[in-house]
Amino acid sequence: MISAEAAVLFFHLVNRFIKMRYAQKSADILLKIEKIKDRIVTIDKNISYKSSKYHD
């Protein structure tokens, strides 16, 4: 069985490699997620505005 320290070290190395390899892709993905979040918030605000307008 692998020791916990070795597993953690291995995970960190793999994680660092993945971050270097996919830094640009993950940045693009994060940007897309932020845009989607903004869109959802905007839609949510529009819905709550419309529903408050009709229910007064």
Secondary structure, DSSP 8 states (H G I E B T S, - for coil): ---HHHHHHHHHHHHHHHHHHHHHHHHHHHHHHHHHHHHHHHHHHHHHHHHHHH--
